[in-house]
């Protein structure tokens, strides 16, 4: 298969995209490009390209420092990030993506409207595919895939209502966390991620939206499937899984929307309905946005709860200060989010030629903004690889920046504070049996898959 990654990178340089759709090789190139030799090359090497694109991702990715499919990279990506920041901070990967790793370059990119989220014409999520795919229809209804005035108008309504809901009707997060923890702390052991983090995060987002807590397990499963829409499906099996899950999740959410139209409550879905009465959001957009919040608000929070506890088990001095100074918990939470960001990178597509970090990125090229690397940039965070909540750190980039800042930037820290506060009284009874962390990864995400904890009953 030698030469295929280089061929794909050369095609990307010409704004030519090659992809598989339902097992067939597809081609998209700029109009007017005289590329008969390209078509001839693709015809001759068609089967090689198909074989390459259908191989498991771990073998498909050419060897380089930024290799999210490599188990060693997933276990500890930070040495690779360090090398890239120092040697190739803005570089093109063998598969044609631009990879950015410095804080300032990524901050500038996040604020640059030339780097957009709208699905490219060759994507199965493009607006023109709405009628053929529920995934494409949902994608074009939610903020992460929108740009321009469409995005600005929807975000103003969604974000302002979300902020007001948190101010006026924030769910009792500590009570929810306590409800989940109480039966666990009576056991000899439990898993912080799966037994505490995930149920707590699901119940919290369900309470905010007004979803029935009795369905929390199904909600969590749907949310996990929905994340494939944001991280990208890897094959037809994943695409089918996503489509089938959305076909269940969306009608279920629409039923909740209909119920709130008839009987409004003090929940976020009711608030969006009230705010959108004058031509704001459609019922389907509200349902789709609710699904998005579930997806972003479960696995990321569950992982954060686990990784934060694992970090703090190695820093007993920080725990002692948290116990004596409740306000210090806020600083600890922000440092936990910086130190182990669940969202490691996000993708953008250049809508026009743009220069970042001295490199020209051409129209239609994809750009990966490595937030996990930016959050460890020593030019912004002195002693960046040390967990140091006592320092007045600069604002991290885990939630993005600018027009596409994650809505969870307001809620997630509050959830993590609640989880840590209910654990603090029991801290001396907790013990981490192993320091070997197992990480679960999807494109763009790195989640702690488990954090087993033994509990002393003495």
N, C-alpha and C positions, 0 to 999 in steps of 0.2 A: 504493500500500500504506500510505499515511499513516493513522495512527491505530491500526494493529494492535498495535504494541509497547505503546502506552498502554492499549489494551483488555486485553491479556494481563496487564499489571501490575495493573490494577484488579481483574481476576479473582483474581489471586494474593492481593490484599488481603482478599478474601472467602473465602480458603482453597479456591478453585476452581482445579482443574488441568485444562488442555487440552493434549492431545498427540496425535501421530500414531502409529498402530499398524497396520502392514501397509497403509498408504495411506489408512486411515480415521481421521476425527477422533473422538477419545474425550474424555469429560467425566467428572470426578469432583468432587463437591461434598459438603459436610457434610450429614448427615441433618437434616431439619427446616428447611433454609434455603428460604425462600419466594423463589424466583428464576425465576419464569416469564418475566420480562423478559430475564433472562440467556439462557435457552434460546432465546427468540425472536431475540435479537441474534445469537447464534451461528448460528442457522439462516439468518438473512439474510446473514451475512458469512462463511459456511462456506468458500466457495471462496477468498476473500481470505486467510483464516487458513491454509488448506492451502497456498496459493501461498507465503505468507510463511515457513511452517515448512519448506518443501522447497527454498527458495532456498539457495545456497551460504552457509556460515556467515559468510564475510567480509563479505557484503552484508546478512546477516540481523541482525547485531549493530548496534543503534543507536549513533550516535556518542557516545562519552563517554570519559573518561580511561582507565577500565579496559576495554580492548578487545582481548582475547587473539587475536582473528582478524586484527587490523590488522598487516601486515608491519612497519610502523614501530614499533609497540608491541613486537612480538616482538624486533626488533633491539635495542631499548633501552627496557625498561619503567620504568626507575628514575625519570626525570623525572615520569612520570605518577603513580607511587607517591608521590613527594614531594608533589605537589599534593593528592592524595587524603588523605594523612596530615594535611596542614595545613588543608584546607578541608572535606573530607567523609569523615572517617575511618571512620564507620559510616553507609553510605548504601544505598538500594535502587536497583539498576540498572534500566534500562528494561524488562528482561525479568523483573523480579520477584525477583531474587536479592539478598539482603543481602550487601554487600561490606565486609569488615573489613581495615584496613591498618595499624593501630597494634600494636606489639609487645604491650603489656599487654592490650589488648582480645582479641587472638588467644590469648595465653597463658591468659587467663581462660576463653575459649570452649573451648579444648582440654581444660581440666580440668572443664568443666561437663557432667554426665551428661544434662542436658536437651537437649543438642545431640548427636544420635545419628547412627549410620552405617547402621542398618537400612533397607533399601530401602522407600520409601514404597508405599502400596497401589496407586498408579497406575503404578508402575515395572514394566517388563518383567522386572526382577530380583527382584520380590517373591516371598516364600516360596511363595505360592499358585501361582506359575507354574513351580515345579520340574519338574512332569511334562511341561510343554510345551517346556522349553528347558534344554539342558545348561548354558548360561551362568547361568541362574537357579539351577540345582542347585549348580554350583560356587560361585557367589557366597555362597550361604547356608551353605557349609561352611568359609569362610575368614574370618580375623580382621577384615579391613577392613570387612566388611558385618555384623558381629555386635555386639551390645550386651548389657548386663546380665550375669546369671549364666552364660548360655551362653558369652559371650565371655570372662568372667573365668576360668572353669574351663578352657577350651581354651587360653587364653593362658598360664596358669600352667604347664601341661604343655609347651607348645610353646616358650615363651621360656626356661624353666629348662633344658630339654634343649639348646636352641640355645646358651645361654651356656656350659654345661658342655662342649659339643662344641668351641667355640672355645678354651676353656682347655686341653682335653686332646688334641684332635686337629685343631688348626688346620692347614689345608693349607699347604704350603710356598709362600707367596704370592710371595716374591721369586724363587724358582726358576722358578715358572710364568711370571712376568713376563719373566724373563731368557730363558726358552725361546722366548717369542714375539718378544722384541726382537732376539735374536742375528741371525737372517737379515735383519731389516729394516735394522739399522745398517750392514750391508754394502752396502746399495743406495744409489743417489744421492738417493732421496727415499722418504718413506712418509707415510701419514696416521695421525696419533696416535690419532684416534677409531676409525677403521674397521680399520686394520691392526694396531694395538696394543691400544687400549682394549677393543674389543668381544671379540676372541678371548681376551684375558687375563681379562676379567670372566666370560666364559662358562666357560672352563676352571676358574677358581677356584670358581665356584658349583657346577659339576659335580663337582669334587673334594670339596667339602664335603658335598654330598648323596649322593655315590656313584653319579653318572650316568656313563656311558661317554664319555670325552673324544673318542673318534672321531666322536661324533654332535654335536660342538659347534656346527656350522653350523645343523643342524636345530633344536637346542635354542634357539639364539638367535632363530631365526625364530618358533618357537612362543611364546617369551617375549614377543617384540614384539607378536604378535597378542593374547596374553593381556592386555596392558596396556589394550586396548580395554575390557575388563571394568571396569578401575579408572577410566579417564578418560571413558568413556561413548561409545557408538556414535553416529555422526552420521546414519546413514541405514540403510536395509535392506541395502545392499550390505556395509557394515561389519559389520552384525549377522550376516549369512550367513557372512562370512569368519571371524568369531570362532567361531561355532558349529561350522563345519567344522574349524577348527584345534583347538578343544577336543576334538572327536570323535577326533582323532588323538593329541593330546598326553596326554590323561588315560589311555586304555588303555595307552599306552607306559609312563607312570609307574607304573601299577598292575602292570605286568609286573616292573618293578624292585622294587616292594614285595614281590611274591610271591617273587622271587629272594632278597631279604634275609631273608624269613621262613624260607626253607630254609637259607640260608647267610649269617648275619649277618657284617658287617664293621665296621670302625671309621669308619663314616660316619653322617651325620645321620639318614638314613632308618632305618637299623638302630637307632639310639638312640631315635628316636620309637616304633618298634615295641616296644622293650624297656620304655620308660617307660609305654606305653599298654596293656600287657597286662591290667591290672586295670580294664577299663572306661574307658580314657582316650580314645584316638582310634581311629576306624575306619580300615580300609585306604584307603577312598576319601578321608577327610579328610586322611590323610597324603599321598596322591598330589596332592590339590588344593593343600595347603600347599606341597609341593615345587614345583608349577607357579608358585605365587605368588612364592616366593623367586627362581626363575629370572627371572620377569618384572621384579621390582623390582631384581634384582641384575645385570642386563646393561646395558640402555640407560642407566640412571642412572649407573652406574659408568663406562661407556665415554665418556659425555659429560663427566663430571667429570675424567677423565684428560686429555681434550683441552682443556677450558676451563682447567684448572689449569696445564697446560704453556703455553697461550697467555698466561695472566696472568703467569707467571714469566718468560717471554721479555721482558716489559716491565719486569721488576724484577731486573736482574742482581745487585744488591747482596744481595737475599734469597737468590739461588742461591749466591753466595759464602759466605754464612753457613751455609746448609744443608750445603755441602761440608765446612766446618770444624767444624760442630756438629751431629752426627747427630740429637741429641735435638730440635733446632729444627724438624725435619721435621714433627713432630706438631703444632706450633703452626701451621705453614704449611698443613697439610692442613685443619685446622679453619677457618682463615680462608678458604681456597679454597671450602669448602662453604658458608660464610656468604655470601661475596661473590657467588657464582654458583650458587645452589641449583637443581639440576635439577627439583625439585618446587616449582613456583611458587605453587600454591594447592591446597587441598583443600576438599571440600564436606561440610557437615553438614545435617541436617534437624532443626528444632526439634520436640521431642516435647511441649512445653508452652510457654506464653508465658514469655518471658525478656527481661530488660533488660540490654543490653550497650552500653557507651559512651553511656549516656543515651538509647538508642533501644529501643523495645519491639519485639521480634521475636515474631511470633505463631506459635502452634502450626501445624505442617505447612509453615512457610516454609523455604526453602532458604537456607543461609548459606555464603558462600565466604570462607575464611580465607586471606588472601594472605601466605603465608610469605615470599615474596621481598621484600615490602614491609616486613614485620616485621624482617627481617634487616638492613635499611638504616635502621632507625628511629634518628634521632640522639639521642633521649631515653635510649636504651640503649647505643648505640654512637657515642661522640663521633667526629666526622670519618668518618661511616659510609660515605661513598662512596669512601673511600681504602682500598686494599689495604694492611693494616698488621698482619702476623702478629706483629710485635714487641710489640704492645699486649696487655694482659691483657683480652681481650674477654669479655663475658658469653656464656653458652651460647646458641648460635643455635637457631632453631626449624625448621631444615631437615628434621629427622626427627620433628617433632611434639613432643608433650609429654603426659605422663599415660598413661592406660590404653591409648591407641592409638599410643603411640610406636612408630615403625618398628623392626622387628627389625634392620634394616640399620644402625642407629646404632652397633652394636658392630663390624660387619664392614667396612662401606664405608671408614671411615678407615684401617683396616689395609691394605685393598687399594690405596687411593690412595697411602699411604706406600710400599708395595712398588713400585708403578709408578714413582714419582718417584725412589726410591733406585737403581733399575737404570738410569735415564736419566742421573743426575747425572754419572757418569764420562765420559759422551759429550757433555756439554752444550756444550763449546766447539766441537764439530763440527756442532751443530745450528743451523739458521737458519729463521726463519718467513718465507716469501716474501711474505706479505701480512698486513696487520692487519685485513682485512675479514672478520669472522666471519659465517658463515651458520648460522642457528638453525632447528632443526626443532621444530615445536610440535604437541602434542596437548593437549586440555583438561587443565589442571592441570600440564603439564610444559613445560619449555623446555630443549632439548638442543642442544649444539653439534653440528652435522651433520658437520663435517669440520675437521681441523686439519692441513693439508699441511705437511710439514717437509722441507727439503732437508738432505742430509748431506754434509759435506766429507770426502773420502777421503784428504786429505793428512795 
